[in-house]
Amino acid sequence: MTESDSIKFNCGAVGTNMKKCIIEFKNGLLIVDGSKGINPSQIKHLTFTNAPNYGLYIYVIYEDSNSKLVHAGFGSLDIREGAGFQTRFLNWMSEGK
């Protein structure tokens, strides 16, 4: 997963509100389910949570194309899967790809 450009993962709020989604890292953008996408500079807040009942969860607040702050979350109950996504996400944040 750490090198993949397209990942089937979980998006939404922690717990039962999460749904399957497709996350792509393409042309420097993070794209969820075919959205317009965001670049790393749009991320204004980032939190990682690793809890026994929730696995790994990434919470972000980002500035959308209308300059509005929006929140999003990504997570997995499987710690290995979550750690792989976390590594891929941090690579994107660092390198924009």
FENNORZI-V606163 format. One record per residue. N is the residue number from 1. RES is the residue in one letter. PSI is psi as a letter, one per 30 degrees, with the letter a starting at -180 (999 if undefined). NEAR is the number of other C-alpha atoms within 12 Angstrom. D_CENTER is the distance of its C-alpha to the mean C-alpha in whole Angstrom. Layout:
BEGIN
n=N res=RES psi=PSI near=NEAR d_center=D_CENTER
n=N res=RES psi=PSI near=NEAR d_center=D_CENTER
END
This chain:
BEGIN
n=1 res=M psi=e near=22 d_center=13
n=2 res=T psi=f near=21 d_center=13
n=3 res=E psi=f near=18 d_center=15
n=4 res=S psi=k near=21 d_center=13
n=5 res=D psi=f near=25 d_center=12
n=6 res=S psi=k near=24 d_center=12
n=7 res=I psi=k near=29 d_center=10
n=8 res=K psi=k near=24 d_center=11
n=9 res=F psi=a near=31 d_center=9
n=10 res=N psi=k near=33 d_center=9
n=11 res=C psi=l near=32 d_center=8
n=12 res=G psi=a near=23 d_center=10
n=13 res=A psi=l near=21 d_center=12
n=14 res=V psi=k near=26 d_center=13
n=15 res=G psi=b near=21 d_center=15
n=16 res=T psi=f near=15 d_center=17
n=17 res=N psi=g near=15 d_center=15
n=18 res=M psi=k near=20 d_center=12
n=19 res=K psi=l near=20 d_center=13
n=20 res=K psi=k near=20 d_center=12
n=21 res=C psi=l near=22 d_center=10
n=22 res=I psi=k near=21 d_center=10
n=23 res=I psi=k near=31 d_center=7
n=24 res=E psi=k near=31 d_center=10
n=25 res=F psi=j near=36 d_center=10
n=26 res=K psi=k near=23 d_center=13
n=27 res=N psi=h near=17 d_center=16
n=28 res=G psi=g near=23 d_center=14
n=29 res=L psi=l near=28 d_center=11
n=30 res=L psi=j near=34 d_center=8
n=31 res=I psi=k near=27 d_center=9
n=32 res=V psi=k near=28 d_center=8
n=33 res=D psi=h near=20 d_center=12
n=34 res=G psi=g near=16 d_center=14
n=35 res=S psi=l near=17 d_center=13
n=36 res=K psi=e near=18 d_center=14
n=37 res=G psi=l near=24 d_center=11
n=38 res=I psi=l near=34 d_center=11
n=39 res=N psi=l near=27 d_center=12
n=40 res=P psi=e near=30 d_center=11
n=41 res=S psi=f near=22 d_center=14
n=42 res=Q psi=f near=26 d_center=13
n=43 res=I psi=k near=30 d_center=11
n=44 res=K psi=f near=22 d_center=13
n=45 res=H psi=k near=20 d_center=12
n=46 res=L psi=k near=23 d_center=10
n=47 res=T psi=k near=20 d_center=11
n=48 res=F psi=k near=25 d_center=10
n=49 res=T psi=k near=24 d_center=13
n=50 res=N psi=j near=22 d_center=14
n=51 res=A psi=k near=18 d_center=17
n=52 res=P psi=e near=13 d_center=19
n=53 res=N psi=f near=16 d_center=19
n=54 res=Y psi=f near=24 d_center=15
n=55 res=G psi=b near=24 d_center=14
n=56 res=L psi=k near=32 d_center=11
n=57 res=Y psi=k near=37 d_center=9
n=58 res=I psi=k near=34 d_center=6
n=59 res=Y psi=k near=26 d_center=8
n=60 res=V psi=k near=29 d_center=8
n=61 res=I psi=k near=23 d_center=11
n=62 res=Y psi=l near=25 d_center=11
n=63 res=E psi=k near=21 d_center=14
n=64 res=D psi=a near=22 d_center=15
n=65 res=S psi=f near=15 d_center=18
n=66 res=N psi=g near=10 d_center=20
n=67 res=S psi=g near=13 d_center=19
n=68 res=K psi=k near=13 d_center=18
n=69 res=L psi=k near=16 d_center=16
n=70 res=V psi=k near=19 d_center=13
n=71 res=H psi=l near=22 d_center=11
n=72 res=A psi=l near=29 d_center=8
n=73 res=G psi=k near=33 d_center=6
n=74 res=F psi=k near=41 d_center=5
n=75 res=G psi=l near=43 d_center=8
n=76 res=S psi=k near=37 d_center=11
n=77 res=L psi=f near=26 d_center=14
n=78 res=D psi=j near=20 d_center=15
n=79 res=I psi=e near=20 d_center=15
n=80 res=R psi=e near=17 d_center=15
n=81 res=E psi=e near=23 d_center=13
n=82 res=G psi=e near=31 d_center=10
n=83 res=A psi=e near=25 d_center=12
n=84 res=G psi=e near=23 d_center=11
n=85 res=F psi=e near=36 d_center=8
n=86 res=Q psi=e near=33 d_center=8
n=87 res=T psi=e near=22 d_center=11
n=88 res=R psi=e near=27 d_center=9
n=89 res=F psi=e near=40 d_center=6
n=90 res=L psi=e near=24 d_center=9
n=91 res=N psi=e near=23 d_center=12
n=92 res=W psi=e near=29 d_center=10
n=93 res=M psi=e near=25 d_center=10
n=94 res=S psi=e near=15 d_center=14
n=95 res=E psi=f near=17 d_center=15
n=96 res=G psi=g near=22 d_center=13
n=97 res=K psi=999 near=25 d_center=13
END
